[in-house]
């Protein structure tokens, strides 16, 4: 059995969350419980009479990746809107609400993915106590074009309707996500809905989660042995501590597998820190095995004539370029090595349970059925591959943290008495540096590459383009409000900027869906104005939907189109270069005293060689490194650190200088992208 760690405390007062496939569905659940109201997540198509029979106090409909007019739009019971229960529709939920009452929802030229300022009607009960201007997370492609007759508009993002209400029926919709940290007053909005509109009294209390986790482990494992795969990060360290408290010492087999993609001195540090916690940790060096591993990938569930699922075998990992294939190979190889290790101990794999420090965001981004039946897959986490899912179905996976987010894990670790230096280490993904190297042997240049490059250059030179009446201006201006055009004019009048589309792709999350799209590089001959650059990083993906990441390029302006890449694979030379760059940058950040201000700092190697002589046709042989300073609490959403705001500019410049000193590095870049539209990692 693999039941949830959470035990429902039935107090007679609950609200229901209807799941439309949101990336943030479990975040809604968490935020509502933190406001002392119990919740239950049910499928979107749950009938209204069931909701009434269960005595829910109110309904929240989550966001989702679909369109309300699509042929495959999720089914629902229209009576949920007329059953008398107060209702809050979030993002997709708001569009459902508007459509059901004969309003119009349509796909707009502009899309919003990131933190934006909206104007709200503070007389609405939903927004009581808020300011007229609020920063919120918007992530959508469809918008309410015409509000239903019986509803009022209570919020706008420029010309886009961002909130609607019918106070008499207690029906409310918001286009943004009040459940995430990037909506700064989101908790107040949820509190207003729960207490002032739905008349909840707040009688729910969260039981001691440490006790719940320990009871869960004992219930699932019983007298079996359990193999704990430990990376040394906060998640696996807390997992190890829980196992240590819950089980007899001879039941726990602690294993650290060095996959060859660790940071510099990482495995040695993991062994030392976990040994201090009293763990008998075994370490396997399996780098060569991982480099040469392959696995089978599911191509489709069923073909047109109902044949069994189709699979194909990948190339060896060191010849693979697709990030999903890399993740699947690494995850499956962990499983295969684990089974072999168990057999070497003269144990049968089927008698040993697998313990993982899986968190809620891992399962959400992997679109696991453990969290939602409708969410889109953003990326496959190594702890949620097909082999792991098969073990879950057999009831042989122990995941006491699967209802937790990162900040909650750190709180639990503190309760367990773990030292602060372990709890506040920067997270490091299981696949390690393998997903921080963008591999490829040919540039990514689709049919829209040239046109997008031209549009970019018009955008970053907007003030001059207006004076020259550029032919593409009408297309750009049609997607912007007058206020947004004024902001863009101000930014592009303050200094000459250059933009170029890089012939590579990064993974993003836009409108609750996975994107695998272009990266834009911005450069200048003047010192960077970081506030302006951050604003541009919001505007560009909003207007050009085939871009999900913006970076600043240190050094001289890049004026020419970059049309080729340096062939790049997971070779020892490539990994060593990135490993050294990562080490140097981390040392600078640590010595500066600002490491705790940054939640995570991936360094990403991209196969771009800048500054080559176009006349002599110098071959592309160097690579560049991107610094991604990321600030977040729950890792579901987050922002880049703005130099001179969250981190001193001199620290950023020192990191760039140190990275550039590594042989083979062409340029250093700085990631300006929030999540969304970019993910924390690039792959």
C-alpha positions in Angstrom: 0.0 0.0 0.0 1.3 3.5 -0.9 -1.4 5.7 0.6 -1.0 9.4 1.2 1.0 10.6 4.3 -1.8 13.1 5.1 -4.5 11.7 7.3 -7.9 13.4 6.9 -9.2 14.9 10.1 -12.9 15.0 9.5 -14.2 18.1 11.2 -17.4 18.6 9.2 -16.1 21.7 7.4 -14.4 21.2 4.1 -14.2 22.8 0.7 -13.7 20.8 -2.5 -11.0 21.5 -5.2 -12.1 20.3 -8.6 -9.0 19.4 -10.6 -8.9 20.7 -14.2 -5.3 19.6 -14.7 -3.4 22.5 -13.1 0.3 22.5 -12.3 -0.7 24.2 -9.0 -3.7 22.0 -7.9 -1.9 20.7 -4.8 -0.6 24.2 -4.0 -4.2 25.3 -3.7 -4.8 22.4 -1.4 -1.8 23.3 0.7 -2.7 27.0 0.9 -6.3 26.4 2.0 -5.2 23.9 4.7 -2.7 26.5 6.0 -5.7 28.8 6.4 -7.2 26.2 8.7 -9.8 24.9 6.3 -9.9 21.2 5.3 -9.9 20.2 1.6 -10.6 17.3 -0.7 -9.4 17.2 -4.3 -11.9 15.5 -6.7 -12.0 15.1 -10.5 -13.5 18.0 -12.4 -16.4 15.9 -13.6 -17.7 15.1 -10.1 -21.5 15.7 -10.1 -22.9 18.6 -8.2 -25.2 16.3 -6.1 -22.1 14.5 -4.8 -20.6 17.8 -3.7 -23.9 18.6 -1.9 -24.1 15.2 -0.3 -20.5 15.5 1.0 -21.5 18.8 2.7 -18.7 20.9 1.2 -18.8 24.6 2.1 -17.5 25.9 -1.2 -15.9 24.9 -4.5 -12.6 25.9 -6.0 -11.9 25.0 -9.7 -8.2 24.8 -10.5 -6.5 26.0 -13.6 -5.6 23.7 -16.4 -3.8 23.4 -19.8 -6.9 23.0 -22.0 -9.2 25.4 -23.8 -12.9 25.5 -22.9 -13.9 25.3 -26.6 -11.6 22.4 -27.4 -13.1 19.1 -28.6 -11.3 17.3 -25.8 -12.1 19.9 -23.1 -12.5 18.3 -19.7 -16.1 17.3 -18.9 -17.9 18.8 -16.0 -21.4 19.0 -14.5 -22.9 22.5 -15.3 -24.9 22.3 -12.1 -21.8 23.0 -10.0 -22.4 26.7 -10.9 -26.1 26.7 -9.8 -26.0 24.3 -6.8 -25.8 27.2 -4.3 -22.3 26.6 -3.2 -19.9 29.6 -3.3 -17.4 29.0 -6.1 -14.0 30.4 -7.1 -12.7 29.6 -10.6 -9.0 30.0 -11.0 -7.6 30.6 -14.5 -9.2 27.8 -16.6 -11.9 27.7 -13.9 -12.8 31.4 -14.5 -13.1 30.7 -18.3 -15.4 27.8 -17.5 -17.5 30.0 -15.3 -17.8 32.8 -17.9 -18.6 30.4 -20.8 -21.3 28.6 -18.7 -23.1 31.9 -18.3 -22.9 32.8 -22.0 -19.8 34.9 -21.9 -17.1 34.6 -24.6 -13.7 33.1 -24.2 -11.1 33.2 -27.0 -7.5 32.7 -27.9 -5.8 36.1 -27.9 -2.7 37.3 -29.8 -1.1 38.2 -26.4 -0.4 35.6 -23.8 0.7 36.1 -20.2 3.2 33.8 -18.4 4.8 35.4 -15.4 4.3 38.0 -12.7 2.4 41.1 -13.8 0.7 44.0 -12.1 -3.1 44.1 -12.3 -5.7 46.7 -11.4 -8.5 45.4 -9.1 -11.8 46.7 -7.7 -11.1 46.8 -4.0 -14.9 47.0 -3.2 -15.3 43.4 -4.3 -15.5 41.1 -1.2 -12.9 38.9 -2.9 -10.3 41.7 -2.9 -11.2 43.3 0.5 -8.2 44.9 2.1 -6.0 44.8 -1.0 -4.3 47.6 -2.9 -5.7 48.9 -6.2 -2.5 47.6 -7.9 -1.4 44.0 -7.1 1.3 41.8 -8.5 0.0 38.4 -9.5 1.0 35.3 -11.5 -0.7 35.1 -14.9 -0.2 32.1 -17.1 -2.7 31.7 -19.9 -3.3 31.8 -23.7 -7.1 32.0 -23.8 -8.8 35.1 -22.2 -12.3 36.3 -21.4 -13.2 38.4 -24.5 -16.7 39.3 -23.3 -17.9 38.9 -19.8 -21.2 37.2 -19.1 -24.1 39.6 -18.7 -24.8 38.8 -15.0 -21.1 39.3 -14.0 -19.0 42.3 -13.2 -15.4 42.8 -14.1 -13.4 43.1 -10.9 -9.8 43.0 -12.2 -7.9 43.8 -15.3 -4.3 43.2 -16.6 -4.1 46.0 -19.1 -7.0 45.4 -21.5 -7.3 41.7 -20.4 -10.1 40.8 -18.0 -8.4 39.2 -14.9 -11.4 38.9 -12.6 -15.2 38.5 -12.7 -17.9 38.2 -10.0 -21.5 37.8 -9.3 -21.8 38.7 -5.6 -25.5 37.6 -5.3 -24.7 34.1 -6.5 -21.3 34.1 -4.7 -19.5 33.1 -8.0 -16.0 34.5 -8.6 -13.4 34.0 -11.2 -9.7 35.1 -11.4 -7.5 34.7 -14.4 -4.4 34.7 -12.1 -3.2 32.2 -9.5 -3.8 33.3 -5.9 -2.3 30.1 -4.6 1.3 30.8 -5.6 3.9 33.0 -4.0 4.3 35.2 -7.1 0.7 36.5 -6.3 1.8 38.7 -3.4 -1.6 39.0 -1.8 -2.8 35.6 -2.8 -3.3 34.3 0.8 -5.5 37.3 1.6 -7.6 36.6 -1.5 -8.1 33.0 -0.5 -8.8 34.0 3.1 -11.5 36.5 1.8 -13.1 33.7 -0.2 -13.0 31.1 2.5 -14.1 33.2 5.5 -16.0 36.3 4.2 -17.7 34.6 1.2 -18.0 30.9 2.0 -18.4 31.6 5.8 -15.8 29.0 6.9 -14.8 29.1 10.5 -11.3 27.6 10.4 -11.5 24.6 12.6 -9.0 22.4 10.7 -5.6 21.8 12.2 -2.6 20.0 10.5 -1.4 17.1 12.6 2.2 16.7 13.4 3.7 15.8 10.0 6.8 14.1 11.5 4.5 11.6 13.3 2.4 11.1 10.2 5.5 10.4 8.1 6.9 7.9 10.6 3.6 6.0 10.9 3.3 5.9 7.1 6.8 4.4 6.7 6.1 1.7 9.4 2.8 0.9 7.8 4.1 0.6 4.3 7.4 -1.2 5.0 6.4 -3.5 7.8 9.2 -6.0 8.4 10.7 -5.6 5.0 14.1 -4.1 4.2 14.1 -0.8 2.4 16.7 0.6 0.0 17.1 4.4 0.3 18.7 6.1 -2.7 20.4 9.2 -1.2 21.8 12.1 -3.3 22.8 14.1 -0.2 20.3 16.9 -0.9 17.8 18.2 1.6 15.0 15.8 0.4 17.0 12.6 0.6 18.7 13.7 3.9 15.3 14.3 5.5 14.1 10.9 4.1 17.1 9.2 5.6 16.4 10.8 9.0 12.8 9.7 8.9 13.8 6.1 8.0 16.3 6.1 10.8 13.7 7.0 13.3 10.9 4.8 11.9 12.7 1.5 11.4 15.3 -0.8 12.9 18.8 0.0 11.7 19.1 -3.4 10.0 16.1 -2.7 7.9 17.6 0.4 6.1 20.1 0.0 3.3 21.5 3.5 2.5 23.0 3.9 -1.0 24.6 6.8 -2.9 25.1 6.2 -6.6 27.6 8.6 -8.2 26.3 8.7 -11.8 29.2 10.8 -13.1 27.1 13.9 -13.3 27.8 15.2 -9.8 29.2 18.6 -8.9 32.9 18.9 -8.0 33.6 17.0 -4.8 29.9 16.3 -4.4 30.0 12.6 -3.6 32.7 13.0 -1.0 30.7 15.8 0.7 27.6 13.6 0.7 29.4 10.7 2.3 30.9 12.9 5.0 27.7 14.7 5.9 25.4 11.6 6.0 28.0 9.6 7.9 27.9 12.3 10.6 24.1 11.6 10.9 24.9 8.0 11.8 24.1 6.4 8.5 26.1 3.5 7.2 26.2 4.8 3.6 27.4 2.7 0.7 28.8 4.6 -2.3 28.8 3.2 -5.9 30.8 4.9 -8.6 28.8 4.1 -11.7 29.8 6.9 -14.1 30.9 4.6 -16.9 27.7 2.6 -16.6 25.5 5.7 -16.9 27.5 7.2 -19.8 26.8 4.1 -21.9 23.2 3.3 -20.7 20.1 3.0 -22.8 16.5 2.4 -22.1 13.2 1.9 -23.9 10.9 4.9 -24.3 7.1 4.7 -24.7 6.3 6.2 -28.1 2.5 6.0 -27.9 -0.1 4.2 -25.7 -1.9 2.5 -28.6 -1.7 2.8 -32.3 -4.7 3.3 -34.7 -5.7 -0.4 -34.6 -5.4 -0.9 -30.9 -2.1 -2.7 -30.8 0.0 -2.8 -27.6 2.0 0.3 -26.6 4.9 1.1 -29.0 8.4 1.6 -27.6 11.9 2.4 -29.0 15.4 1.9 -27.6 17.4 5.1 -27.1 21.0 5.6 -28.1 23.6 5.5 -25.3 23.3 8.4 -23.0 26.5 10.0 -24.2 25.0 10.2 -27.7 21.6 11.4 -26.7 20.4 15.1 -27.3 16.7 14.9 -26.3 16.3 16.0 -22.6 13.3 13.6 -22.0 15.4 10.7 -23.2 18.3 11.8 -21.0 16.0 11.9 -17.9 14.4 8.5 -18.6 17.7 6.8 -19.2 19.2 8.2 -16.0 16.1 7.3 -13.9 15.9 3.8 -15.3 19.6 3.2 -14.8 19.3 4.2 -11.2 16.6 1.4 -10.8 18.7 -1.2 -12.7 21.8 -0.5 -10.6 19.7 -0.6 -7.4 18.3 -4.0 -8.2 21.8 -5.4 -9.0 23.1 -4.0 -5.7 20.3 -5.7 -3.8 21.1 -9.0 -5.5 24.8 -8.6 -4.6 23.6 -8.5 -0.9 21.9 -11.9 -1.5 18.5 -10.3 -1.2 15.6 -10.6 -3.7 14.6 -7.3 -5.3 10.9 -8.1 -4.9 11.5 -8.4 -1.1 13.1 -4.9 -0.7 11.2 -1.7 -0.8 12.5 1.5 -2.6 12.6 4.7 -0.6 12.8 8.0 -2.4 12.8 11.7 -1.4 10.1 12.5 -4.0 8.4 15.8 -3.5 5.0 17.1 -4.8 6.5 19.3 -7.6 8.4 16.2 -9.0 5.1 14.4 -9.4 3.3 17.4 -10.7 5.8 18.2 -13.4 6.0 14.5 -14.4 2.2 14.4 -14.7 2.0 11.5 -12.3 -1.5 10.0 -11.7 -0.5 10.3 -8.0 -1.4 14.1 -8.2 -3.7 14.6 -11.2 -5.3 12.8 -14.0 -5.3 15.8 -16.4 -2.1 17.8 -15.8 0.4 18.2 -18.7 3.8 16.6 -18.4 6.5 19.3 -18.2 9.5 17.0 -17.7 10.1 13.5 -16.5 11.8 13.4 -13.1 14.3 10.6 -12.5 12.1 9.4 -9.5 9.0 9.1 -11.6 10.1 7.1 -14.7 8.1 4.1 -16.1 10.1 1.6 -14.0 9.4 3.6 -10.8 5.7 3.8 -11.7 5.6 0.0 -12.1 7.1 -0.4 -8.6 4.5 2.0 -7.2 1.7 -0.1 -8.7 3.2 -3.1 -6.8 3.1 -1.1 -3.6 6.9 -1.2 -3.2 7.8 2.5 -3.2 8.1 4.4 0.1 7.7 8.2 -0.4 6.9 9.9 2.8 7.6 13.4 1.4 5.4 13.1 -1.7 2.8 15.6 -0.2 5.5 18.1 0.6 7.1 21.1 -1.1 10.7 22.1 -0.6 10.1 24.7 2.2 7.9 22.2 4.1 10.7 19.6 3.9 13.2 22.1 5.4 10.8 22.8 8.2 10.4 19.1 8.8 14.2 18.6 8.8 14.5 21.3 11.4 12.0 19.5 13.6 14.1 16.3 13.1 17.2 18.2 14.4 19.2 18.2 11.2 21.9 20.8 10.9 21.2 24.0 9.1 24.0 23.6 6.6 22.4 20.4 5.3 18.9 21.8 5.2 19.9 24.9 3.2 22.1 23.4 0.6 21.1 24.4 -2.9 19.0 21.7 -4.5 20.7 19.5 -7.1 18.6 17.4 -9.5 19.0 13.6 -9.6 20.2 13.7 -13.2 22.8 16.2 -12.1 24.9 18.0 -14.7 23.4 15.8 -17.4 20.4 18.1 -17.7 22.6 21.2 -17.3 24.3 20.5 -20.6 22.2 21.3 -23.7 23.3 18.7 -26.1 23.0 18.9 -29.8 24.7 18.3 -33.2 22.7 20.8 -35.3 21.1 24.2 -34.7 17.4 24.6 -33.9 16.2 26.9 -36.6 12.5 26.3 -37.7 10.7 28.2 -40.4 9.9 31.0 -38.0 13.6 31.7 -37.0 14.3 34.7 -39.3 10.9 36.3 -38.7 11.1 36.0 -35.0 14.6 37.5 -35.1 13.3 40.5 -36.9 10.4 40.9 -34.5 12.9 40.7 -31.6 15.0 43.5 -33.1 11.9 45.7 -33.5 10.9 45.1 -29.9 14.3 45.9 -28.3 14.6 49.0 -30.6 11.0 49.9 -30.2 11.5 53.7 -29.7 13.4 54.0 -33.0 11.0 51.6 -34.8 8.1 53.9 -33.9 9.9 56.9 -35.4 10.7 54.9 -38.6 7.2 53.5 -38.7 8.5 49.9 -39.1 6.2 47.7 -41.1 5.9 45.1 -38.3 4.8 47.7 -35.7 1.1 47.1 -36.2 1.5 43.4 -35.3 3.4 44.3 -32.1 1.1 47.2 -31.1 -2.0 45.1 -31.6 -0.9 42.9 -28.7 0.0 45.8 -26.3 -1.9 48.3 -24.3 -1.0 52.0 -24.5 0.6 51.7 -21.0 2.7 48.8 -22.1 3.9 50.6 -25.2 4.9 53.6 -23.0 7.0 51.2 -20.8 8.7 49.7 -23.9 9.4 53.1 -25.3 11.0 54.2 -22.0 13.1 51.1 -21.8 14.4 51.2 -25.4 15.0 55.0 -25.2 17.4 54.6 -22.3 20.1 52.8 -24.3 20.9 50.7 -27.4 20.0 47.1 -26.9 20.6 44.2 -29.3 18.6 40.9 -29.4 19.3 37.7 -31.2 17.5 34.4 -31.2 19.8 31.6 -30.2 19.5 28.4 -32.2 18.8 26.2 -29.2 15.8 25.2 -27.1 14.9 25.2 -23.5 12.1 23.6 -21.5 9.4 26.0 -20.2 5.9 26.0 -18.7 3.4 28.2 -20.4 -0.4 28.1 -19.8 0.1 25.0 -17.6 1.7 23.2 -20.6 5.2 22.1 -21.5 7.0 24.1 -24.1 10.3 23.4 -25.8 11.2 26.7 -27.4 13.7 29.3 -28.4 16.0 31.3 -26.1 16.6 35.0 -26.7 19.9 36.7 -26.0 20.0 40.4 -25.2 23.3 42.4 -25.2 24.5 46.0 -25.1 27.6 48.1 -25.3 26.5 49.9 -22.1 26.4 48.6 -18.6 23.2 46.6 -18.0 20.1 48.3 -16.6 18.9 45.2 -14.7 15.4 46.5 -13.9 14.8 47.3 -17.6 16.1 43.9 -18.7 13.8 42.1 -16.2 10.9 44.0 -17.6 11.9 43.1 -21.2 12.1 39.4 -20.1 8.4 39.6 -19.2 7.3 41.4 -22.3 9.1 39.3 -25.0 7.5 35.9 -24.3 4.1 37.7 -23.8 4.3 38.8 -27.4 6.4 36.1 -29.1 4.9 32.8 -27.9 7.7 30.7 -29.4 10.2 32.1 -26.9 10.2 30.8 -23.3 13.6 32.1 -22.0 15.5 35.4 -22.0 19.2 35.8 -21.1 21.6 38.7 -20.9 24.9 38.2 -22.7 27.9 39.7 -20.9 30.5 41.4 -23.1 30.3 43.2 -26.4 27.0 43.5 -28.2 26.0 40.5 -30.3 24.8 42.0 -33.6 25.0 39.1 -36.0 22.6 36.2 -36.3 24.0 33.0 -34.8 23.2 30.1 -37.1 25.2 27.2 -35.9 26.2 25.4 -32.7 29.2 23.5 -31.3 28.4 19.7 -31.4 27.9 18.8 -27.8 27.3 15.6 -25.9 27.8 14.2 -22.4 31.5 13.7 -22.7 34.0 13.8 -19.9 35.6 17.0 -21.4 32.3 18.8 -21.6 31.2 17.7 -18.1 34.6 18.7 -16.6 34.4 22.2 -18.1 30.9 22.8 -16.6 31.9 21.2 -13.3 34.8 23.6 -12.9 32.7 26.6 -13.9 30.0 25.6 -11.4 32.6 25.2 -8.7 34.1 28.6 -9.2 30.8 30.4 -9.3 29.6 28.6 -6.2 32.7 29.7 -4.4 32.2 33.3 -5.3 28.5 33.2 -4.1 29.5 31.5 -0.8 32.3 33.9 0.0 30.0 36.9 -0.8 27.7 35.9 2.0 24.7 35.9 -0.3 24.3 32.2 -0.8 21.2 32.1 1.5 19.5 34.8 -0.6 19.4 32.5 -3.6 17.2 29.3 -3.5 19.1 27.6 -6.3 21.8 28.5 -8.8 22.0 26.1 -11.8 24.9 26.8 -14.2 23.9 25.7 -17.7 26.2 24.9 -20.6 24.9 25.9 -24.0 26.5 24.9 -27.4 27.0 28.5 -28.6 30.4 29.9 -29.7 30.2 33.7 -29.9 32.7 36.1 -31.4 33.8 33.9 -34.3 35.2 35.5 -37.5 32.4 35.3 -40.1 34.9 36.0 -42.9 37.3 33.2 -42.2 34.4 30.8 -41.3 36.1 29.9 -38.0 34.5 26.6 -36.8 32.3 26.6 -33.8 34.3 24.8 -31.1 33.7 26.6 -27.8 30.6 26.7 -25.5 29.0 29.2 -23.2 27.7 29.1 -19.7 24.4 30.6 -18.3 24.1 31.6 -14.6 20.5 31.1 -13.3 20.0 32.6 -9.9 16.6 31.5 -8.8 14.5 32.6 -5.8 11.5 30.6 -4.7 9.9 29.0 -1.6 8.0 26.0 -3.1 9.8 25.6 -6.4 6.5 25.7 -8.3 7.0 29.4 -9.2 9.9 31.7 -8.8 11.9 34.7 -10.1 15.5 35.4 -11.1 17.6 37.4 -8.7 17.9 41.0 -9.9 21.4 42.3 -9.5 21.6 45.3 -7.1 18.3 44.2 -5.6 18.5 40.6 -4.3 22.2 40.2 -5.0 25.0 42.7 -5.4 26.0 43.3 -9.0 29.6 42.9 -8.2 29.0 39.4 -7.1 27.3 38.6 -10.4 30.2 40.2 -12.3 32.8 38.3 -10.2 31.0 35.0 -11.0 31.0 35.9 -14.7 34.8 36.7 -14.6 35.6 33.4 -12.8 33.6 31.3 -15.2 35.1 33.1 -18.2 38.6 32.0 -17.0 37.8 28.4 -17.6 39.3 27.1 -20.9 36.7 26.5 -23.6 34.2 29.0 -22.4 33.1 31.6 -25.1 30.8 33.8 -23.1 28.9 34.0 -19.9 25.1 34.8 -19.8 22.6 35.6 -17.1 19.1 34.1 -17.1 16.4 36.8 -16.7 13.5 34.4 -16.8 10.8 33.8 -14.1 9.0 30.5 -13.6 6.8 30.6 -15.6 7.5 30.9 -18.6 10.8 29.2 -17.9 11.3 26.1 -15.7 13.9 26.2 -12.9 16.3 23.9 -14.9 16.7 24.4 -18.7 15.9 20.7 -19.4 
